[in-house]
Amino acid sequence: MKLFGIAVSNYYNIVKLALLEKQLTFEEIVTLPSQDKQVLFHSPMGKIPFLQHGNLFLSESQAILFYLELLQPSPRLYPTEPERGARAQQIHQFIDLYIDAEVRPLLPAAFFGAQASADQIEQVSHRLKRSFQGLSQITDFGPFIAGEQISHADLAAFMTFNLCQTIMTKLSDHDPLAPLSGVGAYIDMMMRRPSCQQVIVDQQDALAQLSRG
């Protein structure tokens, strides 16, 4: 099994967390997003991550997570109880659509020296406040984000919360996670998992290499 992408990407790391949690053996292949024909052949929009397993190539992080769950159901990351399963999916999609998508335009300014205006940063801060308020309505840290057991929603939450907080604290004094009660203890709990520790260390190393050019 091969995972293509770069360790600075939170979507890449969400899939990597699933592979680590399921203790699947995999090789990491450093691959940049690209419109190169070879990349497009395996990932139709040229995005990362994409996964190779035998003759199968699969792109889009949520599709890859679902495949890994079907391939190796234990430990389970997709709850089988209907209400909790639907809630985990709702939270995951909410994070992708209303948190990651909102903060992503500021990523070049936070990490790659691009410029972002004070007005742009303030607008993102305002939208993130609304997004996290909305997320608080469907989130119950009990202790995981969708109940008693870890789920794919936790992988998305852990990586995206980290990205969001890192970007906003670099560019402003705004703490985007403030509206989400209990999130500090939740992040501390997730950081005690070996998979999360490994992914964060690898991401920080990749960012450091990138900054050195």
Buried (B, 14 or more C-beta within 10 A) or exposed (E): BEBBBBBBBBBBBBBBBBBBBBEBEBEBEEBEBEEEEEBEEBBEEBBBBBBBBEEEBBBBBBEBBBBBBEEBEEEBBBBEEEEBBEBBBBBBEBBBEBBBEBBBBBBEBBBEEEEBEEEBBEEBBEBBBEBBEBBBEEBBBEBBBBBEBBBBBBBBBBBBBBBBBBBBEEBBEBBBBEBBEBBEEBBEBBEEBEBBEBBBEBBEEBBEEEEEE
